[in-house]
Amino acid sequence: MEPQWIEWAKALQAIAQTGLHFVQSEYDAERYRQIQEIAADIFAHHTNTKKEVIEDLFSQEYGYATPKVDVRGVVFQDSKILLVREVLDNHRWTLPGGWADVNETPTEAITREIFEESGFETKVVKLLAVYDRTKQGHQPTMPYHVYKMFFLCEIIGGEATSSHETSEVGFFAEDCIPELSISRVLPHQIQHFFEQYRNPNSLTDLD
């Protein structure tokens, strides 16, 4: 579980962002901006991130505050799982995926991400898991509340191809998983997906 201060800071940011969306009084708007600044102060105080960077992140968020959605593709071939090597995380490995974009369905988002990061064309088979990033224990912490959606997908075309985001593409056996980008995927999640692969009738895993 994340420290209590993170939950408080996220809650303050969400209150401020939602308040600024609905506010009609400039006096109230100034109060919400002050709350947002307090949230930025908390994050900056407890991390190595400059307050200006946090404030810039917050300024890009508007409207009613809701969790962000991260989509990840779970692809098997010959009982091995597809992983890509992330350029931006010291070349650690992860399931292909990323943020869902506006105007995309979840299946459009994940098939796009898999193709962009691995070169494989895929189709979605089923939703394997929906996780709360905080409850799962991903690191480092983020100033946003994030839901992670993992989709089982089948390869229908393409070939292994790296990209500007990924330096390598490969398939790995369950007992040969390389060092993972734990911001994106955790070892116990990979293990669970192998179990779901062996048991096709397993239910979607939640939380």
Secondary structure, 3 states (H helix, E strand, C coil): CCCHHHHHHHHHHHHHHHHHHHCCCHHHHHHHHHHHHHHHHHHHHHCCCCHHHHHHHHHCCCCCCCCEEEEEEEEEECCEEEEEEECCCCCCEECCEEECCCCCCHHHHHHHHHHHHHCEEEEEEEEEEEEEHHHHCCCCCCCCCEEEEEEEEEEEEECCCCCCCEEEEEEECHHHCCCECCCCCCHHHHHHHHHHHHCCCCCCEEC
